[in-house]
Amino acid sequence: MSWLGKVVGGAFGFLLGGPLGAILGASVGHQFDTGMEGMQGDVRLGRGDQHRVQMAFFTATFAVMGHLAKADGRVTEAEINLAKRVMDEMRLSGEMRNTAINLFRQGKQPGFPLYDVLDQFRRECHRRTQLIRMFMEIQIQAAYADGGLDRAEEALLLKICAHLHVSRFEYETMKMQFQAQQRFYRYGGQYRESRQAQTSALDDAYTVLGVKSTASDAEVKKAYRRLMGQHHPDKLVAKGLPEEMMVLAKEKTQQIRKAYEAIKAARGT
């Protein structure tokens, strides 16, 4: 049974307290009052703790996504479709999908406690940087759902980063990598006919890996392995990524692998 199935079924031994618990409880029609004692340190996760982190990640992801969609004062059809696409990719159905939709709606409401949610999310993740990075990558993707990033959305993304202790440099790197992934993935990692187009596609591949075109073969390989490690689905799930979100991590690893293969082909290695 999934963690949400246990929540709906009434197995409350590992439930969240705080703002995340209140938001999740409202989304599934329960009142959660379990506290947060003993959850401050960076400790090895037990099975119960893993469920707790999964709940925190899932709850924060869709609620903050809804809040971000409202950042410019309106929620576009593209932003709603992006949220639905994420749900589709996760193969959410029934109660799980309804809960995600309700979380998204709660994030749009006036008075949504964004900073309290982010502070608790970071604590519940035990400050695990790979989980926080995955969370930010999903939010950046959501911000670009309507085709661009306006000032209000970027300002909010930067505030989210500040509360999660993500540096401006890390944010800019993730944003550039996402933009490059979109361009590179749009063409399936295939070179087009013109030399200029080929150069542009290869530049995007290097950006996806976070290295310059002058990097040595060893540096490119190291960057590739580091990114694959950061997005490895099984490792992320072990750290608390909801199993339903494994497909998002797999998509990231596919994009990284295609970029690496394109660079190797261009270098003849």
Beta strands, then each sheet from edge to edge (+ up, - down):
end
